[in-house]
Amino acid sequence: MNEINPLDRIQQLCDERGWSYYQLAKASGITYSTLNTMVNKQNMPSLPTLQKLCQGFGISVTDFFEPDRSQTGLTKDQAACLSLFTALSPDEKQLALAYMKGLAKKL
């Protein structure tokens, strides 16, 4: 397993979603000042902070440290859908799920 720098991983996940640190702070329920200080001073997040960040990203802590694990065995289309879905806000995820459920009923 490759070693993951949590601060680099946070930046990567924000980049994938097109999120600023402000958006991440809002999604995860931590203050922007806490997140900004952590990143700028290169302070590693505590476990409770990391758990909140993962909740904000919509991923598990395991997925945070093993990013490829969640896509094992998926087709290219499924992996693309999952990648797009995880980049959505919680409200957007609700809408996407409702849309997909509606499409599935038409089959």
C-alpha positions in Angstrom: 0.0 0.0 0.0 1.3 3.5 -0.9 1.6 6.0 1.9 -0.9 8.8 1.6 -0.2 12.2 2.9 -3.6 13.3 4.3 -3.1 17.0 3.4 -2.3 16.0 -0.2 -5.2 13.7 -0.4 -7.6 16.5 0.9 -6.3 18.7 -1.9 -6.7 16.0 -4.4 -10.3 15.3 -3.4 -11.1 19.1 -3.5 -9.5 19.3 -6.9 -11.6 16.4 -8.2 -14.7 18.1 -7.1 -13.8 21.6 -8.0 -14.2 22.6 -4.4 -12.5 25.3 -2.4 -11.6 24.8 1.2 -14.5 26.9 2.1 -16.9 24.5 0.3 -15.2 21.5 2.0 -15.5 23.2 5.4 -19.2 23.9 4.8 -19.9 20.3 3.5 -18.0 18.7 6.4 -19.2 20.9 9.3 -15.8 22.1 10.4 -14.9 25.8 10.5 -13.1 27.3 7.5 -10.4 28.7 9.8 -9.7 25.3 11.3 -9.3 23.8 7.8 -7.3 26.7 6.4 -4.9 26.7 9.4 -4.5 22.9 9.2 -3.6 23.1 5.5 -1.4 26.2 5.6 0.6 25.1 8.7 0.8 21.5 7.4 -0.9 20.2 10.6 -2.2 16.7 10.2 -5.9 16.3 10.9 -7.0 14.5 14.0 -9.1 11.4 13.5 -12.4 13.2 14.4 -11.6 16.0 11.9 -10.6 13.4 9.3 -13.9 11.6 9.8 -15.8 14.9 9.4 -13.9 15.7 6.2 -14.6 12.2 4.8 -18.3 12.7 5.6 -18.2 16.0 3.7 -16.6 14.3 0.7 -19.1 11.5 0.9 -16.5 8.8 1.4 -15.3 6.4 4.1 -12.0 6.8 6.0 -11.0 3.6 4.3 -11.7 5.1 0.8 -9.7 8.2 1.9 -6.6 6.1 2.4 -7.3 3.5 -0.3 -8.7 5.5 -3.2 -8.7 2.7 -5.7 -10.4 0.2 -3.5 -13.9 1.6 -4.1 -13.6 1.0 -7.9 -12.3 -2.5 -7.9 -14.4 -4.7 -10.2 -16.4 -1.9 -11.7 -16.8 -1.3 -15.4 -15.5 1.9 -16.9 -19.0 3.4 -17.0 -19.7 2.4 -13.4 -16.5 3.9 -12.2 -17.2 7.1 -14.2 -20.7 7.3 -12.6 -19.3 6.7 -9.1 -16.6 9.3 -9.6 -19.1 11.9 -10.8 -21.6 11.0 -8.0 -19.0 11.4 -5.2 -18.2 14.9 -6.5 -21.8 16.1 -5.9 -23.1 17.9 -2.9 -25.5 16.0 -0.6 -28.5 17.8 -2.2 -27.3 17.0 -5.7 -26.8 13.4 -4.8 -30.4 13.2 -3.7 -31.5 14.6 -7.1 -29.2 12.3 -9.0 -30.6 9.2 -7.1 -34.2 10.3 -7.7 -33.5 10.8 -11.4 -31.8 7.3 -11.7 -34.7 5.7 -9.8 -37.1 7.3 -12.3 -35.1 6.1 -15.2 -34.9 2.5 -13.8 -38.7 2.4 -13.5 -39.0 3.0 -17.2 -37.1 -0.2 -18.0 
